[in-house]
Amino acid sequence: MKSMFRNAALVSAIAGLGIAAVPVSAHHTASMFESVKTIQLTGTITEVRWTNPHVNIMVNATVKAGAAEAAWLLEMTSPGNLTRNGWTKTALKPGDKVVLDINPLKDDSANGGRLVKATLVDSGKVYDTNYKQLEAEGRY
């Protein structure tokens, strides 16, 4: 009887872990972004959220010179991955004027995307997210 109970508990635990892993693997996808398309935004950082699992920034930006400015939400990889790529928590700050290369969302009704490269207008400093390497290493 103990053996049967032990086997049932083991099977339940394995099934539970398998079910729990599904949402985690589903979360780590970049399928919502146009990874083969890059657009450039010019604007001002309004907010930086340096938190796990993904760093996010808000920017008021335009896609084309003379176009109306709009709020954009951009996602990056984790703080740890960015730190390994030379970023710091204060690399981008509210008020910074920036030129951003992004992979836009496939749903173009929303102003969002994945940040690929950020250039600070005042200093010319460039921050690259290096997603190709991160994806190859399974870190994004």
N, C-alpha and C positions, 0 to 999 in steps of 0.2 A: 504494500500500500504506500509506504514511504517513497519507494522508487517511482511509482506511478505519479505521485504528487510532485516529486522533484522534476520528472520529465515534463509534466504539464507546466510547471512554473518556468522551466528553461525555455520551452517553446513559446510561452506567452511573453517572456522577456525579449527573446529574439524578434518576435513579431512586433512588439512595441517599439523596439529600436528601429526596425525597418520602416515602420509607419512614421515615426518621428523624423527620420532622415529625409522623407519626401519633401516637406516644405522647405527644409534647409537647402536642398539641391535646387529646388525650383527658384528660390530667391536669388541664387548666384548665377544670374543670366544677364546678358547684355542684349537680349533679343529685342528689347523695346527701342533700341537706338539704331539709327542708320549708320552702321559701322563703316560703310564704303563712301559715305557722303560727309564732307566737312564744310561747315559754314563759319564765317567769322563775325563775331559780335564786337562792338566797341561801346564801352560804357563805364559805369561806376559800381564798384562792389557795395552792396547795402548790408549784407549779413554773411557771416561765415559760421557754419556749424561743424566744428572739428570733433566729431563723435563717431563711434562705431555703430553700425558696420560700414557706413560710407560717409565721407566728408561731403557736405553740400554747401554751395554758395548761392546767394541771391545776388543778381546784378540787374540794374536798370540799364538797358542797352538797346542799340539799334543794329539791324542787320545791314542796312545800306545807308550811306551818307544822305542826310536829309529826311530819312524815314522817321516815323514817330517812335519815340522811346517806349519800351515795354519792359515789364518785370520778367526775368528769366530765372528758373531754378535749374541749377546744374549739379550733377552728381559726379563724384570721383570715387576712387577706391578707398580703402581703409586708411586711418591715420598712420598705421605702421608701415604700410606699403609706400605711402607718400614720403614718410620720413626717410625710408631707404632710398628714395629717388631724389633726396636733397631738399625736400620741403620742410618747413617748420610750421608750427601752429600760427605764426604771425606772417607767413609769406604773403598772404592776401588778407587785407584788412578793410573794414568798411571805410569808404571814402577814396580808396585807391582807384585811379583811372587805369583801365585795362583794355587790351585787345585780346580776345579769347577765340581760340579755334575749338569748335565743338562738333561732336556727332549729334545731330538733332534727333529728337524723338521721331519715330515713324508716324505717330499721330500728330500731324502738324497743326492741329487745332489748339495744342498746348505749347506754351513757350518753355521748352525744357530740352535737356540733352546731357551728354556726357562730356565733361571737360577734357580736352586733349592737350592743349597748351595755353598757358597764360603769359602775356607779356605786360609788364608794368610800364605804362607810358612814360612816367617821370624818369625812371632809371634805365629802362631798356632791359631790365632783368627778366630772363625767360625761365619759366617753370614748365617742365614737360612731365606728363603723367606716364608716358612710355607703356601704353596699354598692350601693345603687341608683345612686349617682353613679359608683362604680367600675365597675359592670357596664356602664353606659351608655357609659363611656369605653373599655371593653374592657380594663380593668386587673384584672378579677377574673373 
